Amino acid sequence: MRVNGWYEEFNTGDAGSFHRRPMPSDPVPSVWWFDVDRPALVLGSSQPLADIDLDACRDADVEVVRRRSGGGSVLLLPGESIWVDILIPTTNRHWTNDVSASAWWLGDVWREALRHCGVDDPVVHRGPLVSTSWSRQVCFAGLGGGEVTIRPSGSQQGDGARKVVGISQRRTRSGARFQCALHLRWHPEAYAPLLNPPRPAVSDLQDVASGVDIEVGALRSALLHSLGQADAAPT
């Protein structure tokens, strides 16, 4: 289905099958939504398997898979996580050879979609990569270009921003595949026990990220609308 110039498709199933899907050799602007049917811990393309407690994952019935983009792991829970891949060819207006800035446009798209869904003051990160003690293991413990943060409701000045949209990417000679994750609810208590020592305590992950309480269908519509607006904006 094509919406606002973007090919949109919906996928539901196991994370392994979705993440083994290759990047098309001749991509068109596409939005691939994916819903897991069981919990999955999605590792970055080069993340050491030693980061993960495979016995704990097996005991918790959490599938361990590897995605085709970099960064730390992302825990996907059915009904509580949103995953979407955004694909563009190198001929697309949003393509840039500047890798550090290559996801800024997509962060702007997410910011406007979140605003449309009633999220207050989302901010797109345009600075250098922010690493923390646990960002190598946990994607949402760090912050990269184009990723989106918010401040918790009622927070005081100086309180840290919390990541709500994570973005990693796979780049080829033909295009880019931006892999995006958003949590409707953030569960550090489920995440921390799946990692091998030295691992973060639940308290270490509590405030690095936040869930966003929005309706999934509304967010999907808002993101497609925002993508169309980004395409139509003057260069």
Beta strands, then each sheet from edge to edge (+ up, - down):
strand 1: 2-3
strand 2: 6-13
strand 3: 30-36
strand 4: 40-43
strand 5: 63-66
strand 6: 74-76
strand 7: 81-89
strand 8: 123-124
strand 9: 148-150
strand 10: 162-171
strand 11: 175-183
sheet 1: 1+ 2- 3- 7+ 11- 10+ 9- 8+
sheet 2: 5+ 4+ 6-
end
